[in-house]
Every structure is written in structure tokens, then in C-alpha cells.
């Protein structure tokens, strides 16, 4: 059978990325405690296409993903996936992005009832010439309460749900866990978010936020200071976005630091 996509191309253009996206697969994510969590992953997998080839073998991306989907995925396993892609497709570079929801137990502050909160996470990895880069992304929901509103109001202050988006890179072999990022970020809001709250819990978190007012600028600066204390990190970016309760727009602040800024 004639292999058209493997035929020679004469236009002399190497394509930086060619591959598959919106691939939905059951995946297993390695947890900090050594266990694994089953998630639904949204995967983009690509490779560079040498100038001599007309097209790539799209089916090979799915073959690789399917075979690796039930392995416990971590930064090391992603490096192995990309090495296989480069080898099978004669590619100089391969990249993969996995987006998924990750669940952690949350214990209500007073009633101590346990529920599960979902965090939007991303693993992004690239391999080129033996050089591997891995970026961890985690979105952490928090509550923010406006310092200005509290200062000028005789009663109360507006508060709202916000999200802190952190993406970071670290030294080879010293990769932070999703749990590490969540534990670092959550205390930097006015209050944490909980899926399940009884009346006594609601009173506690409402009063905690009132005693701890934060602008999005405050949240970003506090997260940055905490990230700077982690010697493993070589690069990070932080964005806080507040879904304002008294406006029909959001407020945000953003900061980036480290190698490649």
C-alpha cells in the first residue's frame, strides 16, 4: 500500500509542530503520597516534521498515548513518552500538554466534614536534543475580600470567589507536586474555598475573609514571596483573577520571574 504522507517533500520547510489535540483519555496521575488518581485527560501531542517528509503518521501519536495512558504519569514518564515520539517519527522535538481536573479532600474548618475540591491542572513537557522541560500548572480557587470596600463601608464588605493560576518550572529531578502548589497558594487568599460548609463553617470562613482583606495585587505578591522560598524553582508565573461580585467584569494581576522571562 502506497505511503503518501511519507513521500518526499521538496518545499524545504520544517514544520515546528504537527500532531493531535483534543484527545480525551483516561489517565492515571501520580500523587504525592505515592498513590495514583484516575482522571479524564485532554491531551495535545505533537512533534516537529522534518522538511523532507510530506506528512507525519498521525496514528502513531494515538498508539503511543494509548499504550502509556494506564501508566502512572509524572514528569519522568512524560519524558519517556516524548522520547518514544521522537524516535518513532524521526522528529527533532516533541511536545505534550495534558489538562485535567485533580481532586483533593478538604476538611471544613469547624464541623470537620470532608468533601472533595477539584483543581484545574496542566502538565506541559517538551523534549529536544536530550533537553527536557516540564511545566506544572495549577489553578487554585480562593475567596478575596476587598480592603477598600471594608474600609469605606459602615457594615460589611464585598467578597467574591477568585482563582490563582500558577505555572512553574524547577530543576531537573526536583519537581513540586500539585499538592505542594495548592498548600502554598490557598492561605494567600482572604479565605480558602470549601465544597461543603455547615452553618458554623460558613460563619468561620466569612469572618476569616473579613479579617483578612486582599486585593488581587496582594494575593499575587504574597504567592510570589512564598514561591521565592522554594529553592527547586527556576521559573514561575502567577495570575490572580477575581470574579467581582459588584461589577460585571473581573479584576486581575500577573507576575512572572525566572529563567526565560
BAFI-3210 file (N, C-alpha, C; in Angstrom, 3 decimals, decimal comma, padded with zeros to 6 digits):
// residues 261
n [1|2|3|4|5|6|7|8|9|10|11|12|13|14|15|16|17|18|19|20|21|22|23|24|25|26|27|28|29|30|31|32|33|34|35|36|37|38|39|40|41|42|43|44|45|46|47|48|49|50|51|52|53|54|55|56|57|58|59|60|61|62|63|64|65|66|67|68|69|70|71|72|73|74|75|76|77|78|79|80|81|82|83|84|85|86|87|88|89|90|91|92|93|94|95|96|97|98|99|100|101|102|103|104|105|106|107|108|109|110|111|112|113|114|115|116|117|118|119|120|121|122|123|124|125|126|127|128|129|130|131|132|133|134|135|136|137|138|139|140|141|142|143|144|145|146|147|148|149|150|151|152|153|154|155|156|157|158|159|160|161|162|163|164|165|166|167|168|169|170|171|172|173|174|175|176|177|178|179|180|181|182|183|184|185|186|187|188|189|190|191|192|193|194|195|196|197|198|199|200|201|202|203|204|205|206|207|208|209|210|211|212|213|214|215|216|217|218|219|220|221|222|223|224|225|226|227|228|229|230|231|232|233|234|235|236|237|238|239|240|241|242|243|244|245|246|247|248|249|250|251|252|253|254|255|256|257|258|259|260|261]
n.u [000,849|000,589|002,469|001,571|001,848|004,395|005,917|008,405|008,999|009,429|009,530|011,076|010,534|010,545|008,180|007,236|005,466|003,346|000,527|-001,786|-004,770|-007,129|-007,532|-009,151|-008,652|-008,640|-006,559|-003,804|-002,651|000,239|000,310|001,309|001,534|002,313|000,356|-002,031|-004,162|-007,081|-007,961|-009,740|-008,189|-007,292|-005,578|-002,832|-000,594|002,432|004,895|007,939|008,173|010,259|011,787|011,893|009,764|006,418|004,152|003,121|002,827|-000,100|-001,506|000,378|000,806|-001,509|-001,214|001,023|000,047|-002,153|-000,924|000,578|-001,336|-002,361|-000,276|001,263|001,305|003,908|006,441|008,793|007,791|006,499|008,656|009,685|007,588|007,728|010,282|009,884|008,077|009,684|011,551|009,992|008,918|010,995|011,658|012,871|012,013|009,584|006,391|004,085|000,929|-001,103|-004,268|-006,335|-008,717|-008,078|-008,517|-008,754|-009,053|-010,987|-011,219|-013,742|-013,596|-014,720|-016,880|-015,570|-016,215|-015,626|-014,996|-014,629|-012,552|-012,152|-009,378|-008,145|-005,677|-002,446|-000,076|002,788|005,136|008,324|010,686|013,853|016,705|017,744|017,325|015,091|012,086|009,750|006,618|004,529|001,171|-001,294|-004,554|-005,920|-008,704|-009,865|-011,118|-011,592|-011,614|-012,506|-010,248|-010,625|-013,406|-014,136|-012,966|-014,360|-016,996|-019,810|-021,011|-020,158|-018,532|-017,618|-017,178|-015,761|-015,491|-012,309|-009,570|-006,358|-003,785|-001,079|001,950|004,853|008,394|011,069|014,234|015,979|014,745|013,724|010,893|008,021|004,967|001,461|-000,042|001,746|001,731|-000,941|-001,142|000,612|-000,556|-003,284|-003,512|-002,952|-005,052|-007,999|-009,608|-009,892|-011,454|-014,267|-016,007|-018,109|-019,920|-021,112|-023,414|-021,895|-019,370|-019,590|-019,954|-017,418|-015,593|-016,527|-016,090|-013,339|-012,404|-013,216|-011,552|-009,200|-008,584|-007,979|-006,573|-006,356|-003,778|-002,454|-002,701|-001,227|001,369|001,878|001,857|004,031|006,172|006,124|006,693|009,280|010,706|011,145|013,693|013,859|012,736|012,976|011,678|008,645|005,172|002,479|-000,947|-003,678|-007,134|-010,081|-013,474|-015,496|-017,994|-019,595|-019,359|-019,565|-017,329|-014,043|-011,276|-007,705|-004,285|-000,861|002,277|005,656|008,642|012,092|014,181|014,233|012,378]
n.v [-001,192|002,185|004,707|007,739|010,010|009,735|010,355|012,154|015,609|018,701|021,371|022,422|023,149|022,925|021,907|023,202|022,143|019,412|017,363|015,846|016,973|017,721|015,153|012,846|010,980|008,328|008,740|008,193|009,803|010,409|010,670|012,715|011,161|008,741|007,183|006,762|008,778|008,495|010,183|012,216|013,005|015,731|015,838|017,153|016,314|016,541|016,795|017,833|018,209|016,874|018,544|017,006|015,246|014,761|014,488|013,591|010,579|010,294|008,330|007,147|008,816|008,382|005,673|005,663|007,246|005,723|003,400|004,364|005,375|004,115|003,985|005,309|008,665|011,031|013,587|012,274|010,040|011,367|012,373|010,009|009,275|011,342|010,893|008,469|009,272|011,030|009,193|007,343|008,940|010,161|012,724|015,966|017,373|017,054|017,595|017,804|018,404|018,117|018,426|018,444|017,609|017,582|016,050|016,887|016,157|018,214|019,599|020,840|023,853|023,989|022,111|019,912|018,249|016,288|016,883|016,908|018,856|020,217|020,826|022,614|021,452|021,315|019,591|020,289|019,484|019,253|017,948|018,118|017,455|015,967|017,658|018,313|019,820|020,682|021,840|022,720|023,397|024,861|025,665|027,423|027,845|030,563|032,744|036,247|039,337|042,696|045,181|047,962|048,243|047,255|049,193|051,589|051,091|051,126|048,843|045,530|044,178|043,801|040,559|037,784|034,932|033,864|033,040|031,601|031,304|029,319|028,677|026,765|026,014|023,751|022,666|019,968|016,817|017,659|018,104|019,888|018,835|018,676|018,933|020,363|022,906|023,685|023,779|025,843|028,063|028,392|029,567|032,205|033,689|035,603|033,850|030,255|028,002|025,849|022,872|021,795|023,183|023,649|025,560|026,647|026,516|028,226|030,677|030,894|031,023|033,288|035,344|035,035|035,843|038,506|039,523|039,394|041,032|041,231|042,579|041,654|042,218|042,001|039,263|038,121|039,152|037,993|035,265|035,174|035,834|033,556|031,514|032,218|031,212|028,596|026,560|024,849|025,879|027,338|029,040|030,878|031,806|033,864|034,432|036,190|036,184|037,864|037,296|039,631|040,652|042,917|044,082|043,737|042,731|041,210|041,453|041,502|040,426|040,015|038,236|037,422|035,481|034,486|032,061|032,571|034,598]
n.w [000,000|-000,867|000,746|001,195|002,864|003,757|001,649|-000,275|000,326|-001,374|-000,737|001,247|003,942|007,334|009,666|012,760|014,707|014,602|014,941|017,237|018,828|021,507|022,456|024,289|027,091|029,527|032,256|034,532|037,307|039,138|042,643|045,476|047,762|046,833|045,723|042,997|040,935|039,105|036,183|033,777|030,932|028,791|025,952|024,143|021,688|019,996|017,339|015,759|012,210|009,860|007,049|004,769|004,724|003,642|005,245|008,631|010,661|011,880|013,299|014,895|017,058|018,565|019,080|020,784|022,929|023,796|024,704|026,846|028,534|030,817|032,537|035,501|035,353|035,394|035,609|034,785|033,363|031,293|029,899|028,865|027,155|025,236|024,215|022,935|020,956|019,434|018,486|016,999|015,017|013,784|014,675|015,596|017,786|020,385|021,889|024,625|026,095|028,855|030,165|033,024|035,616|039,040|042,133|045,563|049,062|051,244|054,415|056,368|058,351|060,972|061,472|060,547|058,465|055,566|052,175|048,562|046,541|043,313|041,166|038,459|036,373|034,724|032,817|031,065|028,655|026,996|024,684|023,332|021,542|023,682|025,790|028,328|029,294|031,807|032,737|035,327|035,882|037,925|038,987|041,567|043,544|045,539|048,152|047,928|049,678|049,477|050,420|050,254|050,101|052,625|054,241|053,672|054,183|056,350|057,253|056,613|053,584|050,171|048,877|047,018|044,838|043,719|041,519|041,556|039,391|038,806|037,229|036,841|036,703|037,447|038,863|037,246|038,074|040,495|041,064|042,014|043,637|042,747|045,064|046,678|045,496|045,809|048,635|049,154|047,892|048,729|051,429|050,834|049,898|050,885|052,223|052,346|049,945|050,206|049,347|050,883|053,443|056,699|058,792|060,901|059,822|057,630|058,921|060,075|057,818|056,531|058,409|058,681|056,152|056,251|058,214|056,879|054,477|050,922|047,997|044,475|043,774|046,217|046,698|044,570|045,102|047,623|046,990|045,221|046,964|048,577|046,704|046,028|048,121|047,622|046,778|044,644|042,365|039,099|037,424|037,290|036,961|037,989|038,300|039,524|039,509|040,072|040,376|040,255|042,555|042,601|040,190|036,580|035,468|035,645|037,938|037,739|038,373|037,484|037,410|036,577|036,811|036,614|034,820|031,345|031,252]
ca.u [000,000|001,437|002,520|001,618|002,339|005,822|006,602|009,361|008,501|010,522|009,371|012,156|010,012|010,304|007,050|007,645|004,567|002,246|000,118|-003,198|-005,236|-008,456|-007,585|-009,675|-008,226|-008,485|-005,140|-003,508|-001,693|000,928|000,061|002,435|001,631|002,722|-000,776|-002,376|-005,533|-007,608|-008,527|-010,024|-007,204|-007,417|-004,172|-002,278|000,711|002,939|006,315|008,403|008,144|011,409|011,433|011,855|008,552|005,195|003,254|003,500|001,947|-000,968|-001,919|001,423|000,580|-002,533|-000,640|001,870|-000,792|-002,967|-000,065|001,042|-002,435|-002,610|000,888|001,157|002,015|004,677|007,369|009,694|007,077|006,244|009,910|009,770|006,606|008,243|011,429|009,340|007,520|010,808|012,166|009,109|008,589|012,240|011,442|013,887|011,381|008,226|005,756|002,818|000,196|-002,223|-005,119|-007,202|-009,169|-007,439|-009,348|-008,128|-010,021|-010,977|-011,877|-014,367|-012,806|-015,344|-017,596|-014,586|-016,743|-014,695|-015,528|-013,551|-012,494|-011,445|-008,395|-007,755|-004,222|-001,830|001,300|003,295|006,504|008,960|011,970|014,586|018,143|018,060|016,936|013,698|011,487|008,440|005,921|003,332|000,190|-002,382|-005,480|-006,384|-009,758|-009,825|-012,011|-010,967|-012,485|-011,910|-009,835|-011,212|-014,816|-014,241|-012,550|-015,297|-018,369|-020,193|-021,352|-019,823|-017,580|-017,900|-016,206|-016,071|-014,584|-011,202|-008,728|-004,931|-003,175|000,376|002,710|006,230|009,397|012,022|015,468|015,782|014,654|013,215|009,607|006,982|003,716|000,250|-000,398|002,636|001,280|-002,216|-000,889|001,295|-001,395|-004,575|-003,511|-002,662|-006,298|-008,640|-010,029|-009,914|-012,735|-014,653|-017,237|-019,164|-019,850|-022,274|-023,595|-020,783|-018,233|-019,831|-019,641|-015,969|-014,870|-016,944|-015,384|-011,919|-012,167|-013,379|-010,358|-008,016|-008,932|-006,900|-006,701|-005,657|-002,355|-001,937|-002,622|-000,090|002,630|002,082|002,221|005,392|007,101|006,169|007,384|010,710|011,330|011,351|014,944|013,752|012,117|013,815|010,803|007,227|004,269|001,324|-002,041|-004,877|-008,309|-011,208|-014,753|-016,062|-019,406|-020,336|-019,097|-019,750|-016,015|-013,102|-010,024|-006,614|-002,902|000,010|003,709|006,498|010,031|012,968|014,832|013,408|011,386]
ca.v [000,000|003,365|005,590|009,080|011,016|009,540|010,706|013,245|016,964|019,480|022,798|022,820|023,803|022,095|022,378|023,086|021,269|018,736|016,303|015,655|017,711|017,337|013,704|012,601|009,656|008,080|008,760|007,976|010,810|010,028|011,570|012,942|010,082|007,515|006,572|007,324|009,249|008,365|011,440|012,326|013,938|016,345|015,764|017,601|015,698|016,989|016,623|018,571|017,419|017,179|019,179|016,039|014,436|015,495|014,458|012,712|009,426|010,685|007,177|006,780|009,591|007,684|004,411|005,958|007,703|004,613|002,473|004,987|006,003|003,472|004,134|006,460|009,753|012,009|014,259|011,284|009,248|012,204|012,410|008,754|009,358|012,230|010,226|007,476|010,001|011,475|008,036|006,712|009,867|010,798|014,138|016,662|017,902|016,600|018,341|017,265|019,145|017,359|019,195|017,520|018,004|016,793|016,216|016,757|016,275|019,456|019,422|022,085|024,342|023,817|020,831|018,893|017,387|016,161|016,851|016,921|020,054|019,971|021,817|022,501|021,288|021,138|019,149|020,636|018,989|019,299|017,258|018,467|017,239|015,479|018,652|018,115|020,848|020,306|022,953|022,349|024,465|024,554|026,750|027,244|028,800|031,160|033,887|037,536|040,383|043,959|046,048|049,293|048,132|047,130|050,450|052,698|050,680|051,073|047,451|044,558|044,448|042,820|039,477|037,012|033,839|034,219|031,902|031,891|030,397|029,232|027,786|026,810|025,038|023,509|021,990|018,591|015,832|018,269|018,623|020,012|018,123|019,503|019,202|021,411|024,200|024,005|024,146|027,135|029,154|028,589|030,527|033,577|034,401|036,063|032,607|029,100|027,562|024,507|022,437|021,505|024,006|023,775|026,960|027,095|026,694|029,435|031,808|030,946|031,482|034,672|036,221|034,975|036,706|039,903|039,910|039,210|041,569|041,141|042,878|040,666|042,561|041,420|037,814|037,810|039,432|037,010|033,994|035,337|035,731|032,165|030,736|032,539|030,457|027,212|026,547|023,969|026,553|028,150|029,979|030,757|032,924|033,855|035,351|036,124|036,788|037,972|037,411|040,668|040,472|044,161|044,541|042,679|042,402|040,641|042,159|040,534|040,871|038,983|038,409|036,338|035,608|033,339|031,796|032,655|035,668]
ca.w [000,000|-001,007|001,929|000,617|003,808|003,945|000,403|-000,132|000,048|-001,960|-000,437|002,139|005,152|008,508|010,472|014,168|015,471|013,913|015,855|017,555|020,012|021,998|022,650|025,637|027,508|030,973|032,626|035,946|037,749|040,376|043,766|046,377|048,754|046,167|045,040|041,694|040,807|037,752|035,712|032,346|030,394|027,470|025,581|022,872|021,491|018,698|017,048|014,592|010,980|009,012|005,780|003,667|004,751|003,322|006,403|009,737|010,882|012,989|014,093|015,855|018,282|019,352|019,551|021,940|024,040|024,300|025,440|028,085|029,275|032,105|033,408|036,399|034,683|036,148|034,703|034,218|032,381|030,129|029,140|028,126|026,072|024,193|023,591|022,006|019,807|018,602|017,850|016,018|013,936|013,319|014,956|016,389|019,002|020,666|022,977|025,100|027,114|029,416|031,078|033,745|036,948|040,097|043,331|046,871|050,151|052,009|055,701|056,803|059,486|062,289|061,534|060,160|057,422|054,446|050,815|047,572|045,703|042,061|040,736|037,051|036,335|033,408|032,641|029,738|028,563|025,684|024,602|022,110|021,671|025,021|026,797|028,718|030,146|032,333|033,382|036,085|036,048|038,855|039,290|042,948|043,894|046,877|048,360|048,214|050,215|049,067|051,531|050,106|050,460|054,072|054,858|053,460|054,470|057,758|057,523|055,582|052,505|049,113|048,692|045,838|044,514|042,842|041,178|041,427|038,400|038,969|036,343|037,330|036,277|038,531|038,484|036,813|039,144|041,736|040,626|043,040|043,427|042,721|046,460|047,184|044,978|046,461|050,032|049,169|047,383|049,407|052,548|050,389|049,665|052,123|052,872|051,463|049,393|050,624|048,694|051,860|054,655|057,564|059,205|061,732|058,920|056,838|059,796|060,258|056,629|056,252|059,341|058,371|054,998|056,664|058,976|056,037|053,148|049,937|046,575|043,650|043,848|047,461|046,533|043,697|045,802|048,685|046,352|044,714|048,089|049,008|045,676|046,079|049,196|047,184|046,015|043,479|041,222|038,206|036,699|037,622|036,700|038,888|037,986|040,358|038,870|040,997|039,684|041,104|042,886|042,425|038,823|035,583|034,926|036,600|038,203|037,738|038,487|036,897|037,655|036,064|037,266|036,459|033,549|030,167|031,309]
c.u [000,889|001,325|002,692|002,240|003,838|006,619|007,457|008,708|009,673|010,428|010,363|011,715|009,811|009,172|007,385|006,772|003,499|001,835|-001,373|-003,541|-006,664|-008,599|-008,009|-009,404|-008,313|-007,005|-005,003|-002,371|-001,078|000,700|001,297|002,628|002,024|001,595|-000,976|-003,837|-005,951|-008,309|-008,918|-009,104|-007,598|-005,993|-003,923|-000,867|001,200|004,425|006,671|008,393|009,332|010,983|011,289|010,560|007,322|004,249|003,776|002,543|001,082|-001,339|-000,880|001,310|-000,431|-002,031|000,203|001,017|-001,590|-002,124|000,357|-000,090|-002,681|-001,373|000,654|001,976|002,663|005,608|008,301|009,041|006,789|007,499|010,052|008,786|007,164|009,451|010,952|008,764|008,639|011,416|011,288|008,812|009,809|012,184|012,559|013,318|009,986|007,698|004,438|002,238|-000,981|-002,972|-006,119|-007,657|-008,609|-008,189|-008,530|-009,193|-009,862|-011,786|-012,428|-013,764|-013,409|-016,012|-016,695|-015,138|-015,818|-015,463|-014,351|-013,667|-011,657|-010,546|-008,066|-006,231|-003,743|-000,408|001,712|004,762|007,009|010,313|012,614|016,076|018,568|017,705|015,441|013,238|010,083|007,855|004,656|002,435|-000,941|-003,229|-006,104|-007,469|-009,611|-010,952|-011,164|-012,023|-011,788|-011,529|-010,475|-012,676|-014,984|-013,932|-013,631|-016,725|-018,633|-020,488|-020,896|-018,762|-017,843|-016,765|-016,676|-015,105|-013,527|-010,426|-007,291|-004,334|-001,660|000,918|004,170|007,090|010,434|013,265|015,182|015,783|014,109|011,859|008,614|005,738|002,569|-000,123|000,464|002,140|-000,021|-001,978|-000,174|000,341|-002,603|-004,533|-003,291|-003,911|-006,843|-009,157|-009,958|-011,345|-013,002|-015,934|-018,404|-018,933|-021,173|-022,336|-022,412|-019,513|-018,375|-019,537|-018,129|-015,279|-015,254|-016,189|-013,883|-011,585|-012,267|-012,155|-009,087|-008,276|-007,725|-007,373|-006,064|-004,153|-001,708|-001,726|-001,404|001,230|002,910|002,463|003,648|006,415|007,231|006,919|008,886|011,434|011,626|012,589|014,893|013,369|013,124|012,998|009,385|006,468|003,021|000,295|-003,169|-005,996|-009,478|-012,489|-015,643|-017,565|-020,226|-020,057|-019,426|-018,453|-015,172|-011,929|-008,898|-005,282|-002,023|001,461|004,441|007,934|010,796|013,546|013,838|012,347|011,584]
c.v [001,248|004,275|007,024|010,074|010,900|009,865|011,952|014,576|017,844|020,980|023,308|023,504|022,765|022,705|022,145|022,129|020,704|017,572|016,246|016,478|017,306|015,817|013,449|011,146|009,519|007,967|008,532|008,917|010,377|011,097|011,686|011,803|008,748|006,783|007,159|007,746|009,132|009,663|011,291|013,399|014,452|016,577|016,388|017,025|016,035|016,701|017,538|017,632|017,808|017,687|018,188|015,238|015,282|015,571|013,534|011,533|009,722|009,504|006,820|007,581|008,861|006,345|004,634|006,346|006,563|003,667|003,036|005,432|005,384|003,379|005,326|007,615|010,705|012,673|013,254|010,437|010,078|012,328|011,145|008,732|010,183|011,613|009,186|008,143|010,450|010,308|007,480|007,618|010,588|012,305|014,708|017,092|017,306|017,357|017,675|018,171|018,293|018,268|018,252|018,157|017,021|017,083|015,999|016,885|017,603|019,226|020,758|022,534|024,111|022,446|019,648|017,904|017,430|016,119|016,975|018,146|019,747|021,149|021,575|022,506|021,073|020,621|019,526|020,250|019,089|018,613|017,605|018,276|016,766|016,438|018,560|019,266|020,408|021,495|022,429|023,561|024,016|025,807|026,480|028,271|029,283|032,181|035,144|038,503|041,727|044,840|047,432|049,288|048,036|048,453|051,515|052,358|050,652|049,635|046,600|045,024|043,413|041,792|038,601|035,842|034,336|032,952|032,386|030,847|030,464|028,259|027,897|025,726|024,925|022,819|020,528|017,640|016,369|018,904|018,717|019,205|019,122|019,890|020,305|022,790|024,626|024,481|025,482|028,280|029,431|029,580|031,968|034,324|034,958|034,881|031,488|028,843|026,133|024,096|022,283|022,323|023,910|025,224|027,484|027,311|027,981|030,690|031,983|031,537|032,918|035,650|036,207|035,885|038,178|040,403|039,918|039,734|041,544|041,684|041,726|040,940|041,974|039,915|037,437|038,027|038,400|035,645|034,056|035,183|034,290|031,295|030,993|031,764|029,005|027,141|025,658|024,738|027,373|029,206|029,788|031,988|032,740|034,858|035,113|036,842|036,717|038,191|038,351|040,524|041,744|044,799|043,411|042,406|041,777|041,589|041,123|041,220|039,699|039,317|037,192|036,577|034,330|033,199|031,891|033,718|036,687]
c.w [000,000|000,220|001,443|001,580|004,056|002,677|000,612|-000,488|-000,380|-001,632|000,597|003,424|006,244|009,318|011,945|014,973|014,552|014,801|016,047|018,797|020,324|022,035|024,102|026,013|029,031|031,281|034,125|036,346|039,078|041,450|044,648|047,361|048,132|045,468|043,659|041,708|039,349|037,353|034,246|031,793|029,026|026,977|024,211|022,771|020,093|018,579|015,882|013,386|010,104|007,638|004,631|003,611|004,484|004,518|007,475|009,806|012,108|013,886|015,155|017,154|019,172|019,870|020,805|023,144|024,650|025,153|026,791|029,010|030,645|032,981|034,336|035,848|035,682|035,144|034,024|033,144|031,128|029,269|028,297|026,955|024,915|023,483|022,592|020,766|018,870|017,830|016,735|014,824|013,379|013,511|015,823|017,739|019,144|021,881|023,363|026,176|027,553|030,381|031,726|035,049|037,972|041,392|044,606|047,959|050,883|053,281|056,169|058,137|060,856|062,404|061,227|059,144|056,217|053,131|049,859|046,671|044,468|041,704|039,264|036,966|034,905|033,572|031,220|029,674|027,133|025,768|023,270|022,364|023,043|026,139|027,062|029,597|030,542|033,076|034,050|036,216|036,955|039,056|040,654|043,243|045,331|046,977|048,545|048,741|050,018|050,262|051,461|050,526|051,973|054,767|054,783|053,865|055,966|058,179|056,341|054,600|051,418|049,020|047,546|045,699|043,541|042,518|041,033|040,493|038,539|037,932|036,757|036,700|037,386|037,986|038,147|038,003|040,443|041,484|041,783|042,656|043,321|044,144|047,059|046,764|045,665|047,891|050,141|048,851|048,268|050,567|052,115|049,941|050,964|052,929|051,844|050,968|049,861|049,885|049,675|053,122|055,406|058,059|060,010|060,895|058,103|057,654|059,915|059,028|056,267|057,141|059,088|057,196|055,387|057,424|058,110|054,612|052,203|048,580|045,781|043,661|045,100|047,309|045,697|044,423|046,889|048,119|045,827|045,839|048,572|047,997|045,708|047,177|048,807|046,302|044,782|042,217|040,433|037,466|037,212|037,149|037,550|038,367|038,973|039,617|039,831|040,199|040,501|041,321|042,709|041,057|037,857|034,833|036,040|036,808|038,224|037,956|038,050|037,177|037,110|036,487|036,953|035,074|032,403|030,217|030,195]
res [x|x|x|x|x|x|x|x|x|x|x|x|x|x|x|x|x|x|x|x|x|x|x|x|x|x|x|x|x|x|x|x|x|x|x|x|x|x|x|x|x|x|x|x|x|x|x|x|x|x|x|x|x|x|x|x|x|x|x|x|x|x|x|x|x|x|x|x|x|x|x|x|x|x|x|x|x|x|x|x|x|x|x|x|x|x|x|x|x|x|x|x|x|x|x|x|x|x|x|x|x|x|x|x|x|x|x|x|x|x|x|x|x|x|x|x|x|x|x|x|x|x|x|x|x|x|x|x|x|x|x|x|x|x|x|x|x|x|x|x|x|x|x|x|x|x|x|x|x|x|x|x|x|x|x|x|x|x|x|x|x|x|x|x|x|x|x|x|x|x|x|x|x|x|x|x|x|x|x|x|x|x|x|x|x|x|x|x|x|x|x|x|x|x|x|x|x|x|x|x|x|x|x|x|x|x|x|x|x|x|x|x|x|x|x|x|x|x|x|x|x|x|x|x|x|x|x|x|x|x|x|x|x|x|x|x|x|x|x|x|x|x|x|x|x|x|x|x|x|x|x|x|x|x|x|x|x|x|x|x|x]
***
